[in-house]
Amino acid sequence: MDYVLIIAAVSTLHGAVIMVAVCVGARGGGMERNHTIGIRIWSTMSSHRAWAAGHGAAAPWCWAGVVLSVLFLITAVVLHQDDERLSEGLQNSVLGAGIGSVILVLLLAIWAADRAAKRVLVEEHLEEEYGADAELR
């Protein structure tokens, strides 16, 4: 299987690190709402506060994606050393599990961002309707 596992593992790690950088940057206000990079779903794009809250909520999941990517990379390197003795089916299973787990965690990051952004949007609507004293119960 040559270097397919290692290339896939490095690629998922690269993607997860980019997601962490985006989430941390947007959460801290360093990256404004834009149409190029970030979690661009309707809820996070609706306001600046929703953008920051959504990315802040997604950041822990993005860090989990980095951890899973590192584990995938370690597994790929170990399996590559025993490449001759391992079946192609096992290597393909590891490939699918590694990529699939990182994708699942990043989907959970998007879900967390959506929930946090929607909560902010509800709070903004209540403030608009009832003034600054409105609370979300």
The first five atom37 places (N, CA, C, CB, O) and aatype in JSON, in Angstrom:
{
  "aatype": [12, 3, 18, 19, 10, 9, 9, 0, 0, 19, 15, 16, 10, 8, 7, 0, 19, 9, 12, 19, 0, 19, 4, 19, 7, 0, 1, 7, 7, 7, 12, 6, 1, 2, 8, 16, 9, 7, 9, 1, 9, 17, 15, 16, 12, 15, 15, 8, 1, 0, 17, 0, 0, 7, 8, 7, 0, 0, 0, 14, 17, 4, 17, 0, 7, 19, 19, 10, 15, 19, 10, 13, 10, 9, 16, 0, 19, 19, 10, 8, 5, 3, 3, 6, 1, 10, 15, 6, 7, 10, 5, 2, 15, 19, 10, 7, 0, 7, 9, 7, 15, 19, 9, 10, 19, 10, 10, 10, 0, 9, 17, 0, 0, 3, 1, 0, 0, 11, 1, 19, 10, 19, 6, 6, 8, 10, 6, 6, 6, 18, 7, 0, 3, 0, 6, 10, 1],
  "atom_mask": [
    [1, 1, 1, 1, 1],
    [1, 1, 1, 1, 1],
    [1, 1, 1, 1, 1],
    [1, 1, 1, 1, 1],
    [1, 1, 1, 1, 1],
    [1, 1, 1, 1, 1],
    [1, 1, 1, 1, 1],
    [1, 1, 1, 1, 1],
    [1, 1, 1, 1, 1],
    [1, 1, 1, 1, 1],
    [1, 1, 1, 1, 1],
    [1, 1, 1, 1, 1],
    [1, 1, 1, 1, 1],
    [1, 1, 1, 1, 1],
    [1, 1, 1, 0, 1],
    [1, 1, 1, 1, 1],
    [1, 1, 1, 1, 1],
    [1, 1, 1, 1, 1],
    [1, 1, 1, 1, 1],
    [1, 1, 1, 1, 1],
    [1, 1, 1, 1, 1],
    [1, 1, 1, 1, 1],
    [1, 1, 1, 1, 1],
    [1, 1, 1, 1, 1],
    [1, 1, 1, 0, 1],
    [1, 1, 1, 1, 1],
    [1, 1, 1, 1, 1],
    [1, 1, 1, 0, 1],
    [1, 1, 1, 0, 1],
    [1, 1, 1, 0, 1],
    [1, 1, 1, 1, 1],
    [1, 1, 1, 1, 1],
    [1, 1, 1, 1, 1],
    [1, 1, 1, 1, 1],
    [1, 1, 1, 1, 1],
    [1, 1, 1, 1, 1],
    [1, 1, 1, 1, 1],
    [1, 1, 1, 0, 1],
    [1, 1, 1, 1, 1],
    [1, 1, 1, 1, 1],
    [1, 1, 1, 1, 1],
    [1, 1, 1, 1, 1],
    [1, 1, 1, 1, 1],
    [1, 1, 1, 1, 1],
    [1, 1, 1, 1, 1],
    [1, 1, 1, 1, 1],
    [1, 1, 1, 1, 1],
    [1, 1, 1, 1, 1],
    [1, 1, 1, 1, 1],
    [1, 1, 1, 1, 1],
    [1, 1, 1, 1, 1],
    [1, 1, 1, 1, 1],
    [1, 1, 1, 1, 1],
    [1, 1, 1, 0, 1],
    [1, 1, 1, 1, 1],
    [1, 1, 1, 0, 1],
    [1, 1, 1, 1, 1],
    [1, 1, 1, 1, 1],
    [1, 1, 1, 1, 1],
    [1, 1, 1, 1, 1],
    [1, 1, 1, 1, 1],
    [1, 1, 1, 1, 1],
    [1, 1, 1, 1, 1],
    [1, 1, 1, 1, 1],
    [1, 1, 1, 0, 1],
    [1, 1, 1, 1, 1],
    [1, 1, 1, 1, 1],
    [1, 1, 1, 1, 1],
    [1, 1, 1, 1, 1],
    [1, 1, 1, 1, 1],
    [1, 1, 1, 1, 1],
    [1, 1, 1, 1, 1],
    [1, 1, 1, 1, 1],
    [1, 1, 1, 1, 1],
    [1, 1, 1, 1, 1],
    [1, 1, 1, 1, 1],
    [1, 1, 1, 1, 1],
    [1, 1, 1, 1, 1],
    [1, 1, 1, 1, 1],
    [1, 1, 1, 1, 1],
    [1, 1, 1, 1, 1],
    [1, 1, 1, 1, 1],
    [1, 1, 1, 1, 1],
    [1, 1, 1, 1, 1],
    [1, 1, 1, 1, 1],
    [1, 1, 1, 1, 1],
    [1, 1, 1, 1, 1],
    [1, 1, 1, 1, 1],
    [1, 1, 1, 0, 1],
    [1, 1, 1, 1, 1],
    [1, 1, 1, 1, 1],
    [1, 1, 1, 1, 1],
    [1, 1, 1, 1, 1],
    [1, 1, 1, 1, 1],
    [1, 1, 1, 1, 1],
    [1, 1, 1, 0, 1],
    [1, 1, 1, 1, 1],
    [1, 1, 1, 0, 1],
    [1, 1, 1, 1, 1],
    [1, 1, 1, 0, 1],
    [1, 1, 1, 1, 1],
    [1, 1, 1, 1, 1],
    [1, 1, 1, 1, 1],
    [1, 1, 1, 1, 1],
    [1, 1, 1, 1, 1],
    [1, 1, 1, 1, 1],
    [1, 1, 1, 1, 1],
    [1, 1, 1, 1, 1],
    [1, 1, 1, 1, 1],
    [1, 1, 1, 1, 1],
    [1, 1, 1, 1, 1],
    [1, 1, 1, 1, 1],
    [1, 1, 1, 1, 1],
    [1, 1, 1, 1, 1],
    [1, 1, 1, 1, 1],
    [1, 1, 1, 1, 1],
    [1, 1, 1, 1, 1],
    [1, 1, 1, 1, 1],
    [1, 1, 1, 1, 1],
    [1, 1, 1, 1, 1],
    [1, 1, 1, 1, 1],
    [1, 1, 1, 1, 1],
    [1, 1, 1, 1, 1],
    [1, 1, 1, 1, 1],
    [1, 1, 1, 1, 1],
    [1, 1, 1, 1, 1],
    [1, 1, 1, 1, 1],
    [1, 1, 1, 1, 1],
    [1, 1, 1, 1, 1],
    [1, 1, 1, 1, 1],
    [1, 1, 1, 0, 1],
    [1, 1, 1, 1, 1],
    [1, 1, 1, 1, 1],
    [1, 1, 1, 1, 1],
    [1, 1, 1, 1, 1],
    [1, 1, 1, 1, 1],
    [1, 1, 1, 1, 1]
  ],
  "atom_positions": [
    [[0.83, -1.2, 0.0], [0.0, 0.0, 0.0], [0.87, 1.26, 0.0], [-0.94, 0.0, 1.21], [0.36, 2.38, 0.06]],
    [[2.14, 1.05, -0.07], [3.11, 2.13, -0.16], [2.91, 3.16, 0.95], [3.02, 2.81, -1.51], [2.87, 2.82, 2.13]],
    [[2.78, 4.41, 0.55], [2.69, 5.49, 1.52], [1.29, 6.08, 1.62], [3.67, 6.58, 1.17], [1.13, 7.18, 2.14]],
    [[0.28, 5.38, 1.14], [-1.08, 5.92, 1.13], [-1.56, 6.24, 2.54], [-2.04, 4.93, 0.47], [-2.12, 7.32, 2.76]],
    [[-1.35, 5.33, 3.49], [-1.77, 5.58, 4.87], [-1.09, 6.81, 5.45], [-1.48, 4.37, 5.75], [-1.74, 7.65, 6.09]],
    [[0.2, 6.92, 5.24], [0.94, 8.05, 5.81], [0.51, 9.36, 5.16], [2.46, 7.85, 5.64], [0.34, 10.37, 5.85]],
    [[0.34, 9.36, 3.86], [-0.11, 10.57, 3.16], [-1.5, 10.98, 3.64], [-0.11, 10.35, 1.63], [-1.75, 12.16, 3.88]],
    [[-2.4, 10.0, 3.77], [-3.75, 10.3, 4.25], [-3.72, 10.84, 5.68], [-4.64, 9.05, 4.18], [-4.44, 11.77, 6.01]],
    [[-2.88, 10.25, 6.53], [-2.79, 10.7, 7.92], [-2.23, 12.12, 8.01], [-1.91, 9.75, 8.73], [-2.75, 12.94, 8.77]],
    [[-1.2, 12.41, 7.25], [-0.64, 13.77, 7.24], [-1.67, 14.76, 6.7], [0.66, 13.82, 6.39], [-1.76, 15.89, 7.2]],
    [[-2.42, 14.36, 5.71], [-3.45, 15.24, 5.14], [-4.54, 15.55, 6.15], [-4.07, 14.61, 3.89], [-4.97, 16.7, 6.27]],
    [[-5.01, 14.53, 6.9], [-6.04, 14.79, 7.9], [-5.5, 15.65, 9.03], [-6.59, 13.47, 8.46], [-6.21, 16.51, 9.56]],
    [[-4.24, 15.43, 9.41], [-3.64, 16.27, 10.44], [-3.54, 17.71, 9.97], [-2.24, 15.73, 10.82], [-3.83, 18.64, 10.73]],
    [[-3.14, 17.91, 8.74], [-3.05, 19.26, 8.17], [-4.42, 19.95, 8.2], [-2.51, 19.2, 6.72], [-4.53, 21.1, 8.61]],
    [[-5.44, 19.25, 7.76], [-6.79, 19.81, 7.77], [-7.28, 20.14, 9.17], [0.0, 0.0, 0.0], [-7.9, 21.18, 9.38]],
    [[-7.01, 19.26, 10.12], [-7.46, 19.5, 11.5], [-6.73, 20.68, 12.12], [-7.24, 18.25, 12.35], [-7.34, 21.46, 12.86]],
    [[-5.45, 20.83, 11.84], [-4.69, 21.97, 12.37], [-5.23, 23.28, 11.79], [-3.18, 21.82, 12.05], [-5.33, 24.28, 12.5]],
    [[-5.57, 23.28, 10.52], [-6.16, 24.48, 9.91], [-7.49, 24.81, 10.58], [-6.38, 24.27, 8.39], [-7.77, 25.98, 10.85]],
    [[-8.32, 23.79, 10.86], [-9.6, 24.04, 11.54], [-9.38, 24.65, 12.92], [-10.4, 22.73, 11.66], [-10.11, 25.56, 13.31]],
    [[-8.39, 24.16, 13.66], [-8.1, 24.73, 14.98], [-7.68, 26.18, 14.84], [-7.0, 23.91, 15.7], [-8.15, 27.04, 15.59]],
    [[-6.81, 26.47, 13.9], [-6.35, 27.85, 13.7], [-7.51, 28.77, 13.36], [-5.29, 27.91, 12.59], [-7.58, 29.9, 13.86]],
    [[-8.41, 28.3, 12.53], [-9.57, 29.11, 12.15], [-10.48, 29.33, 13.35], [-10.36, 28.43, 11.01], [-10.9, 30.46, 13.6]],
    [[-10.78, 28.27, 14.1], [-11.69, 28.4, 15.23], [-11.11, 29.29, 16.33], [-12.01, 27.03, 15.8], [-11.82, 30.12, 16.89]],
    [[-9.84, 29.12, 16.63], [-9.22, 29.94, 17.66], [-9.13, 31.39, 17.2], [-7.81, 29.4, 18.01], [-9.37, 32.3, 17.99]],
    [[-8.8, 31.61, 15.94], [-8.72, 32.97, 15.42], [-10.07, 33.67, 15.4], [0.0, 0.0, 0.0], [-10.16, 34.84, 15.75]],
    [[-11.1, 32.96, 15.01], [-12.43, 33.57, 14.94], [-13.02, 33.78, 16.33], [-13.37, 32.7, 14.11], [-13.72, 34.76, 16.57]],
    [[-12.73, 32.86, 17.24], [-13.26, 32.98, 18.59], [-12.73, 34.22, 19.28], [-12.91, 31.74, 19.41], [-13.47, 34.91, 19.97]],
    [[-11.45, 34.5, 19.11], [-10.83, 35.63, 19.77], [-11.09, 36.96, 19.09], [0.0, 0.0, 0.0], [-10.62, 38.0, 19.56]],
    [[-11.82, 36.96, 18.0], [-12.11, 38.19, 17.28], [-11.02, 38.59, 16.3], [0.0, 0.0, 0.0], [-11.12, 39.64, 15.67]],
    [[-10.0, 37.76, 16.16], [-8.91, 38.07, 15.25], [-9.28, 37.88, 13.79], [0.0, 0.0, 0.0], [-8.63, 38.43, 12.9]],
    [[-10.31, 37.1, 13.55], [-10.75, 36.86, 12.17], [-12.24, 37.2, 12.08], [-10.48, 35.38, 11.73], [-13.08, 36.54, 12.69]],
    [[-12.54, 38.21, 11.34], [-13.92, 38.65, 11.2], [-14.71, 37.69, 10.31], [-13.97, 40.07, 10.62], [-14.14, 36.88, 9.58]],
    [[-16.0, 37.8, 10.39], [-16.9, 37.03, 9.55], [-16.57, 37.29, 8.09], [-18.38, 37.38, 9.85], [-16.4, 38.43, 7.67]],
    [[-16.46, 36.2, 7.3], [-16.09, 36.35, 5.89], [-16.68, 35.2, 5.09], [-14.56, 36.4, 5.73], [-17.23, 34.25, 5.65]],
    [[-16.57, 35.28, 3.79], [-17.11, 34.25, 2.9], [-16.03, 33.34, 2.34], [-17.88, 34.89, 1.77], [-16.27, 32.62, 1.37]],
    [[-14.84, 33.37, 2.93], [-13.73, 32.6, 2.4], [-13.32, 31.45, 3.31], [-12.55, 33.48, 2.17], [-13.16, 30.32, 2.85]],
    [[-13.16, 31.72, 4.59], [-12.64, 30.7, 5.51], [-13.42, 30.74, 6.81], [-11.14, 30.9, 5.77], [-13.82, 31.81, 7.28]],
    [[-13.63, 29.58, 7.39], [-14.36, 29.47, 8.64], [-15.54, 28.54, 8.48], [0.0, 0.0, 0.0], [-15.75, 27.95, 7.41]],
    [[-16.32, 28.41, 9.54], [-17.53, 27.59, 9.5], [-18.63, 28.49, 8.96], [-17.9, 26.99, 10.93], [-19.21, 29.29, 9.69]],
    [[-18.92, 28.33, 7.69], [-19.83, 29.23, 6.99], [-21.19, 28.56, 6.8], [-19.24, 29.67, 5.63], [-21.51, 28.08, 5.71]],
    [[-21.96, 28.55, 7.87], [-23.35, 28.09, 7.79], [-24.21, 29.28, 8.13], [-23.63, 26.86, 8.75], [-23.72, 30.27, 8.68]],
    [[-25.49, 29.22, 7.83], [-26.33, 30.42, 7.97], [-26.3, 30.96, 9.38], [-27.76, 30.11, 7.56], [-26.33, 32.18, 9.57]],
    [[-26.26, 30.09, 10.39], [-26.3, 30.58, 11.77], [-25.03, 31.34, 12.16], [-26.52, 29.41, 12.73], [-25.11, 32.36, 12.83]],
    [[-23.87, 30.85, 11.74], [-22.63, 31.55, 12.11], [-22.43, 32.82, 11.27], [-21.43, 30.63, 11.94], [-21.76, 33.75, 11.71]],
    [[-23.01, 32.85, 10.08], [-22.84, 34.01, 9.21], [-23.85, 35.13, 9.52], [-22.98, 33.59, 7.77], [-23.78, 36.2, 8.92]],
    [[-24.77, 34.88, 10.44], [-25.85, 35.83, 10.69], [-25.43, 37.07, 11.45], [-26.95, 35.16, 11.43], [-26.01, 38.14, 11.26]],
    [[-24.43, 36.97, 12.32], [-23.96, 38.14, 13.06], [-22.52, 37.91, 13.51], [-24.88, 38.43, 14.28], [-22.01, 36.79, 13.48]],
    [[-21.88, 38.99, 13.92], [-20.5, 38.89, 14.39], [-20.42, 38.09, 15.68], [-19.89, 40.29, 14.59], [-19.5, 37.28, 15.87]],
    [[-21.38, 38.32, 16.58], [-21.38, 37.56, 17.84], [-21.63, 36.08, 17.6], [-22.45, 38.12, 18.8], [-21.01, 35.24, 18.24]],
    [[-22.53, 35.76, 16.68], [-22.81, 34.36, 16.36], [-21.58, 33.7, 15.74], [-24.02, 34.24, 15.4], [-21.29, 32.54, 16.02]],
    [[-20.86, 34.44, 14.9], [-19.63, 33.93, 14.28], [-18.61, 33.56, 15.35], [-19.04, 34.99, 13.31], [-18.05, 32.46, 15.34]],
    [[-18.37, 34.48, 16.29], [-17.38, 34.24, 17.34], [-17.83, 33.11, 18.27], [-17.14, 35.52, 18.15], [-17.02, 32.25, 18.63]],
    [[-19.1, 33.11, 18.66], [-19.6, 32.07, 19.57], [-19.56, 30.69, 18.91], [-21.03, 32.39, 20.01], [-19.18, 29.71, 19.54]],
    [[-19.94, 30.63, 17.65], [-19.93, 29.35, 16.95], [-18.54, 28.77, 16.83], [0.0, 0.0, 0.0], [-18.34, 27.58, 17.07]],
    [[-17.59, 29.6, 16.46], [-16.22, 29.11, 16.32], [-15.61, 28.77, 17.68], [-15.36, 30.15, 15.61], [-14.8, 27.84, 17.79]],
    [[-15.99, 29.51, 18.7], [-15.52, 29.17, 20.05], [-16.04, 27.82, 20.5], [0.0, 0.0, 0.0], [-15.31, 27.05, 21.13]],
    [[-17.29, 27.53, 20.19], [-17.87, 26.23, 20.56], [-17.28, 25.09, 19.75], [-19.38, 26.26, 20.38], [-17.21, 23.96, 20.23]],
    [[-16.85, 25.37, 18.54], [-16.28, 24.33, 17.68], [-14.82, 24.02, 18.01], [-16.39, 24.75, 16.23], [-14.33, 22.94, 17.68]],
    [[-14.13, 24.95, 18.65], [-12.69, 24.79, 18.9], [-12.33, 23.51, 19.64], [-12.19, 25.96, 19.68], [-11.39, 22.83, 19.22]],
    [[-13.03, 23.13, 20.73], [-12.65, 21.87, 21.4], [-12.78, 20.65, 20.48], [-13.51, 21.66, 22.63], [-11.97, 19.73, 20.54]],
    [[-13.81, 20.64, 19.65], [-13.97, 19.53, 18.71], [-12.85, 19.53, 17.68], [-15.34, 19.62, 18.0], [-12.39, 18.46, 17.26]],
    [[-12.42, 20.71, 17.27], [-11.3, 20.78, 16.31], [-10.01, 20.27, 16.94], [-11.11, 22.23, 15.82], [-9.22, 19.6, 16.28]],
    [[-9.81, 20.58, 18.23], [-8.65, 20.03, 18.92], [-8.74, 18.51, 18.99], [-8.53, 20.62, 20.34], [-7.73, 17.82, 18.84]],
    [[-9.94, 17.98, 19.21], [-10.11, 16.52, 19.2], [-9.76, 15.94, 17.83], [-11.57, 16.14, 19.58], [-9.2, 14.85, 17.74]],
    [[-10.08, 16.68, 16.78], [-9.7, 16.25, 15.44], [-8.19, 16.18, 15.26], [0.0, 0.0, 0.0], [-7.69, 15.29, 14.58]],
    [[-7.48, 17.12, 15.87], [-6.01, 17.09, 15.81], [-5.48, 15.86, 16.54], [-5.41, 18.38, 16.41], [-4.59, 15.17, 16.05]],
    [[-6.04, 15.58, 17.73], [-5.59, 14.41, 18.5], [-5.84, 13.13, 17.71], [-6.32, 14.35, 19.86], [-4.97, 12.27, 17.63]],
    [[-7.03, 13.0, 17.12], [-7.33, 11.81, 16.32], [-6.41, 11.71, 15.11], [-8.8, 11.84, 15.86], [-5.98, 10.62, 14.73]],
    [[-6.11, 12.84, 14.5], [-5.21, 12.84, 13.34], [-3.8, 12.4, 13.72], [-5.16, 14.23, 12.71], [-3.15, 11.68, 12.97]],
    [[-3.34, 12.83, 14.89], [-2.01, 12.41, 15.36], [-2.01, 10.9, 15.63], [-1.62, 13.18, 16.65], [-1.06, 10.21, 15.26]],
    [[-3.08, 10.4, 16.26], [-3.18, 8.95, 16.5], [-3.21, 8.19, 15.18], [-4.43, 8.63, 17.33], [-2.59, 7.13, 15.05]],
    [[-3.93, 8.73, 14.2], [-3.99, 8.11, 12.88], [-2.61, 8.09, 12.24], [-4.99, 8.86, 11.98], [-2.22, 7.09, 11.63]],
    [[-1.87, 9.18, 12.37], [-0.52, 9.25, 11.8], [0.41, 8.24, 12.47], [0.05, 10.67, 11.95], [1.18, 7.55, 11.79]],
    [[0.35, 8.15, 13.79], [1.18, 7.18, 14.51], [0.85, 5.76, 14.06], [1.0, 7.31, 16.04], [1.74, 4.96, 13.8]],
    [[-0.45, 5.45, 13.97], [-0.88, 4.13, 13.52], [-0.39, 3.86, 12.1], [-2.41, 4.01, 13.59], [0.06, 2.76, 11.8]],
    [[-0.48, 4.85, 11.24], [-0.05, 4.68, 9.85], [1.45, 4.39, 9.77], [-0.38, 5.92, 9.03], [1.88, 3.55, 8.98]],
    [[2.24, 5.1, 10.57], [3.69, 4.88, 10.56], [4.02, 3.48, 11.08], [4.41, 5.95, 11.41], [4.86, 2.79, 10.51]],
    [[3.36, 3.07, 12.16], [3.6, 1.73, 12.71], [3.21, 0.66, 11.7], [2.83, 1.53, 14.03], [3.94, -0.31, 11.49]],
    [[2.05, 0.82, 11.08], [1.6, -0.17, 10.09], [2.5, -0.18, 8.86], [0.17, 0.12, 9.67], [2.72, -1.22, 8.25]],
    [[3.02, 0.98, 8.5], [3.9, 1.04, 7.33], [5.19, 0.25, 7.55], [4.23, 2.51, 6.99], [5.75, -0.31, 6.61]],
    [[5.64, 0.21, 8.79], [6.85, -0.55, 9.09], [6.63, -2.05, 8.9], [7.31, -0.26, 10.52], [7.56, -2.77, 8.55]],
    [[5.39, -2.51, 9.13], [5.05, -3.92, 8.94], [4.25, -4.12, 7.67], [4.26, -4.45, 10.15], [3.4, -5.01, 7.6]],
    [[4.51, -3.32, 6.67], [3.72, -3.31, 5.43], [3.66, -4.67, 4.75], [4.29, -2.29, 4.46], [2.64, -5.04, 4.17]],
    [[4.74, -5.42, 4.82], [4.79, -6.71, 4.12], [3.87, -7.74, 4.76], [6.23, -7.23, 4.11], [3.3, -8.58, 4.06]],
    [[3.71, -7.69, 6.08], [2.96, -8.72, 6.79], [1.48, -8.41, 6.93], [3.54, -8.93, 8.14], [0.69, -9.3, 7.23]],
    [[1.09, -7.18, 6.71], [-0.31, -6.79, 6.91], [-1.11, -6.93, 5.63], [-0.4, -5.36, 7.43], [-0.62, -6.66, 4.54]],
    [[-2.34, -7.37, 5.8], [-3.2, -7.5, 4.63], [-3.65, -6.13, 4.15], [-4.43, -8.39, 4.95], [-3.69, -5.16, 4.91]],
    [[-3.97, -6.07, 2.88], [-4.45, -4.8, 2.32], [-5.8, -4.43, 2.93], [-4.56, -4.89, 0.79], [-6.12, -3.25, 3.06]],
    [[-6.59, -5.44, 3.29], [-7.89, -5.18, 3.92], [-7.74, -4.47, 5.25], [0.0, 0.0, 0.0], [-8.5, -3.55, 5.56]],
    [[-6.75, -4.88, 6.05], [-6.51, -4.23, 7.34], [-6.03, -2.8, 7.12], [-5.47, -5.02, 8.16], [-6.47, -1.88, 7.83]],
    [[-5.16, -2.61, 6.17], [-4.68, -1.26, 5.89], [-5.82, -0.36, 5.41], [-3.57, -1.3, 4.83], [-5.9, 0.8, 5.81]],
    [[-6.69, -0.89, 4.56], [-7.84, -0.11, 4.1], [-8.8, 0.2, 5.24], [-8.58, -0.86, 2.99], [-9.4, 1.27, 5.28]],
    [[-8.95, -0.74, 6.17], [-9.81, -0.51, 7.33], [-9.27, 0.62, 8.2], [-9.96, -1.79, 8.16], [-10.02, 1.47, 8.66]],
    [[-7.96, 0.61, 8.42], [-7.34, 1.68, 9.2], [-7.48, 3.01, 8.47], [-5.85, 1.36, 9.46], [-7.76, 4.04, 9.1]],
    [[-7.3, 2.99, 7.17], [-7.46, 4.2, 6.37], [-8.87, 4.76, 6.51], [-7.14, 3.92, 4.89], [-9.05, 5.95, 6.76]],
    [[-9.86, 3.91, 6.35], [-11.25, 4.35, 6.47], [-11.6, 4.82, 7.87], [0.0, 0.0, 0.0], [-12.28, 5.84, 8.03]],
    [[-11.14, 4.09, 8.88], [-11.42, 4.48, 10.26], [-10.74, 5.8, 10.62], [-10.96, 3.38, 11.23], [-11.34, 6.64, 11.3]],
    [[-9.52, 5.99, 10.16], [-8.8, 7.24, 10.46], [-9.45, 8.45, 9.84], [0.0, 0.0, 0.0], [-9.71, 9.45, 10.51]],
    [[-9.72, 8.36, 8.56], [-10.35, 9.49, 7.86], [-11.78, 9.69, 8.37], [-10.35, 9.26, 6.33], [-12.21, 10.82, 8.58]],
    [[-12.5, 8.59, 8.55], [-13.89, 8.68, 9.02], [-14.01, 9.3, 10.39], [0.0, 0.0, 0.0], [-14.92, 10.1, 10.63]],
    [[-13.11, 8.95, 11.31], [-13.19, 9.5, 12.66], [-12.9, 11.0, 12.67], [-12.22, 8.77, 13.59], [-13.54, 11.75, 13.4]],
    [[-11.95, 11.43, 11.87], [-11.64, 12.86, 11.81], [-12.82, 13.63, 11.19], [-10.35, 13.11, 10.99], [-13.17, 14.71, 11.66]],
    [[-13.41, 13.08, 10.14], [-14.57, 13.73, 9.53], [-15.72, 13.81, 10.52], [-15.02, 12.97, 8.26], [-16.4, 14.84, 10.6]],
    [[-15.96, 12.74, 11.28], [-17.03, 12.74, 12.27], [-16.81, 13.83, 13.32], [-17.13, 11.37, 12.95], [-17.75, 14.55, 13.67]],
    [[-15.59, 13.95, 13.81], [-15.3, 14.97, 14.82], [-15.48, 16.38, 14.24], [-13.87, 14.8, 15.36], [-15.99, 17.26, 14.93]],
    [[-15.09, 16.59, 13.01], [-15.26, 17.91, 12.4], [-16.74, 18.2, 12.14], [-14.47, 18.0, 11.09], [-17.15, 19.36, 12.21]],
    [[-17.54, 17.18, 11.84], [-18.99, 17.38, 11.73], [-19.58, 17.75, 13.09], [-19.68, 16.11, 11.17], [-20.49, 18.58, 13.17]],
    [[-19.07, 17.14, 14.16], [-19.51, 17.52, 15.5], [-19.12, 18.96, 15.82], [-18.92, 16.56, 16.55], [-19.84, 19.66, 16.53]],
    [[-17.98, 19.41, 15.31], [-17.57, 20.8, 15.49], [-18.56, 21.74, 14.81], [-16.15, 21.03, 14.94], [-18.92, 22.77, 15.37]],
    [[-18.99, 21.38, 13.63], [-19.97, 22.2, 12.91], [-21.29, 22.22, 13.66], [-20.18, 21.67, 11.47], [-21.94, 23.26, 13.77]],
    [[-21.7, 21.07, 14.19], [-22.94, 20.98, 14.97], [-22.86, 21.88, 16.2], [-23.22, 19.52, 15.39], [-23.8, 22.61, 16.5]],
    [[-21.72, 21.83, 16.92], [-21.54, 22.68, 18.11], [-21.56, 24.15, 17.73], [-20.23, 22.33, 18.82], [-22.14, 24.97, 18.45]],
    [[-20.93, 24.49, 16.62], [-20.93, 25.88, 16.16], [-22.34, 26.35, 15.84], [-20.03, 26.04, 14.93], [-22.72, 27.47, 16.18]],
    [[-23.11, 25.5, 15.19], [-24.48, 25.84, 14.84], [-25.33, 26.1, 16.08], [-25.11, 24.73, 14.0], [-26.06, 27.08, 16.15]],
    [[-25.22, 25.21, 17.06], [-26.0, 25.38, 18.3], [-25.63, 26.66, 19.03], [-25.79, 24.17, 19.23], [-26.51, 27.4, 19.47]],
    [[-24.33, 26.92, 19.15], [-23.88, 28.12, 19.87], [-24.3, 29.39, 19.13], [-22.36, 28.1, 20.05], [-24.73, 30.36, 19.75]],
    [[-24.17, 29.38, 17.82], [-24.55, 30.56, 17.03], [-26.05, 30.81, 17.12], [-24.13, 30.38, 15.56], [-26.47, 31.96, 17.24]],
    [[-26.85, 29.76, 17.07], [-28.31, 29.93, 17.18], [-28.7, 30.47, 18.55], [-29.02, 28.6, 16.92], [-29.62, 31.27, 18.66]],
    [[-28.0, 30.04, 19.59], [-28.28, 30.56, 20.92], [-28.01, 32.07, 20.97], [-27.43, 29.82, 21.99], [-28.79, 32.83, 21.54]],
    [[-26.91, 32.49, 20.37], [-26.59, 33.92, 20.32], [-27.64, 34.67, 19.52], [-25.19, 34.14, 19.71], [-28.04, 35.77, 19.9]],
    [[-28.09, 34.09, 18.42], [-29.11, 34.75, 17.6], [-30.41, 34.92, 18.37], [-29.36, 33.96, 16.33], [-31.07, 35.95, 18.23]],
    [[-30.78, 33.93, 19.17], [-31.99, 34.06, 19.99], [-31.8, 35.16, 21.02], [-32.32, 32.71, 20.7], [-32.7, 35.98, 21.24]],
    [[-30.63, 35.2, 21.66], [-30.35, 36.26, 22.63], [-30.4, 37.64, 21.97], [-28.98, 36.04, 23.28], [-30.95, 38.58, 22.54]],
    [[-29.82, 37.76, 20.79], [-29.85, 39.04, 20.07], [-31.28, 39.44, 19.74], [-29.02, 38.96, 18.78], [-31.64, 40.61, 19.84]],
    [[-32.1, 38.47, 19.35], [-33.5, 38.77, 19.03], [-34.25, 39.23, 20.29], [-34.2, 37.53, 18.42], [-35.02, 40.18, 20.23]],
    [[-34.01, 38.56, 21.42], [-34.66, 38.96, 22.66], [-34.23, 40.36, 23.08], [-34.35, 37.96, 23.77], [-35.05, 41.15, 23.53]],
    [[-32.94, 40.66, 22.93], [-32.46, 42.0, 23.27], [-33.1, 43.05, 22.37], [-30.93, 42.06, 23.15], [-33.44, 44.14, 22.82]],
    [[-33.25, 42.71, 21.11], [-33.86, 43.64, 20.15], [-35.34, 43.86, 20.48], [-33.71, 43.1, 18.72], [-35.84, 44.99, 20.4]],
    [[-36.03, 42.8, 20.85], [-37.47, 42.89, 21.12], [-37.77, 43.49, 22.49], [-38.09, 41.53, 21.02], [-38.68, 44.31, 22.62]],
    [[-37.02, 43.07, 23.51], [-37.38, 43.4, 24.88], [-36.35, 44.25, 25.6], [-37.6, 42.15, 25.65], [-36.54, 44.57, 26.78]],
    [[-35.29, 44.63, 24.95], [-34.28, 45.47, 25.56], [-33.14, 44.66, 26.14], [0.0, 0.0, 0.0], [-33.12, 43.43, 26.07]],
    [[-32.19, 45.37, 26.71], [-30.97, 44.75, 27.2], [-31.21, 43.87, 28.43], [-29.95, 45.8, 27.54], [-30.36, 43.04, 28.76]],
    [[-32.35, 44.03, 29.1], [-32.62, 43.25, 30.31], [-33.18, 41.86, 30.01], [-33.59, 44.0, 31.19], [-33.35, 41.06, 30.93]],
    [[-33.46, 41.57, 28.77], [-34.04, 40.26, 28.42], [-33.03, 39.15, 28.68], [-34.5, 40.24, 26.94], [-31.84, 39.29, 28.38]],
    [[-33.53, 38.06, 29.24], [-32.67, 36.91, 29.51], [-33.21, 35.69, 28.81], [-32.55, 36.66, 31.02], [-34.42, 35.53, 28.64]],
    [[-32.32, 34.84, 28.4], [-32.71, 33.56, 27.81], [-32.78, 32.55, 28.94], [-31.7, 33.11, 26.69], [-31.77, 32.27, 29.59]],
    [[-33.94, 32.01, 29.17], [-34.11, 31.05, 30.29], [-34.12, 29.65, 29.79], [-35.39, 31.33, 31.06], [-34.25, 28.72, 30.58]]
  ]
}
